[in-house]
């Protein structure tokens, strides 16, 4: 009789585990769908980018309004106010009244100014590859291309992104702490 109870107990545990992961997957998918449907989005991010020979840190503000995306540098103070506007098929750098058209962003290039729009794109339209719990938060990995992935941690109750990492070829290129998500 005891031999029969153990397999049944194990099966029950597996079913319970499956229910939790199904709920997490559906919450991540729902987040992506809601984000894709939004016409406005604003948040601030503290970025750290890793280059082969140095590390750079920035505080950036992201805004999306009616299909136009903008990233404004808040820190370092020496370049504060520089703004990148991204429209479909066009990218411009702006500072005061000066506007410089820089053309299309290279699909393979990942710069600090392109990191937040890339992150948003990954969360909106990337393939939800995996999800897990990390430090009390729900984490998910969104695959944008074969070479580019975003790992995002969410506050579990509100599904608000709190931290993200952009990975290029299995190496973290950008670390991002997110605040003021609205």
C-alpha positions, 0 to 999 in steps of 0.5 A: 500500500505504501508503494502505491502512495509514493508514486501518487504523491509524486504525481500530485507534486508534479501537477502542482509544480506545473500549475505554478509554471503555467501561471507564470508563463501566462502572466509573462505573456499577458505582460507582453501583450499589454505592453504591445497594445500600449501607445504610451510608456515612460520609465527611467533606467540606470544603465551599465554597459560593458565594452571590451576595454571599459565600463560606462554608466548612464541614467536614461529616461525613456518615453514612447508616445504614439509610435515615437520613441525617445531616450534622453540622457539624465546622467552623466551631467556632461552629456545630460540633455542629449536626446535620441528620437527614434521614428520608424526608419529614422534616428535623430540625436537632438541637443537644444536646437541642434538636430543630427540625423544619424540614419538607421541604427545598425541591426547588430549594433547595441549602444546605450541610446539604443538599449532601452528601445531594444529592451522594450521591443524584446518585451513587446515582440520577443519570444518568451523562451523561459521564466524562473523565480529569482530573489523573490521576483519573477524573471523571464527571458525574451529572445529578439533574434538569434544573437540578442536576448533580454532577461527581465525581472519583474515585481511579482504582484504588479508585473513591473519590470525592475531589472533587465540584462541585454545579452548579445551572443550569451554575454551581458552587454547592458545591465539596466535597473528600471524605476518609474515604470508608467 
